[in-house]
C-alpha cells in the first residue's frame, strides 16, 4: 500500500472502487495500468467509475475529465484536487 492520502482521498480506496466496478482483483489495478489498454475500460465503464467517484466523494466530474481518466494516479490526482477545492 502506498499510503498516498492527498486531501484525505486514499488511493487504495479508489483502487478498490475501480477493481470492484471492473470485477477485477485490486492487485490488477496497478499504478501504471492504463485503464483502456490494460484493464479494457470502455467509455461506458469510465462513465460508471466516474459516477461512483462522484457519489463517494460528492464531487462533479465533467465529460472531458472522464476522457482524461487514464490511470489510477491520474484519477487520484483529479479526485484529490476536487475534494480539496470543495
HELIX and SHEET records of a PDB file:
HELIX    1   1 UNK A   11  UNK A   22  1                                  12    
HELIX    2   2 UNK A   26  UNK A   28  5                                   3    
HELIX    3   3 UNK A   43  UNK A   57  1                                  15    
HELIX    4   4 UNK A   63  UNK A   67  1                                   5    
HELIX    5   5 UNK A   72  UNK A   85  1                                  14    
SHEET    1   A 2 UNK A   5  UNK A   6  0                                        
SHEET    2   A 2 UNK A   9  UNK A  10 -1                                        
END                                                                             
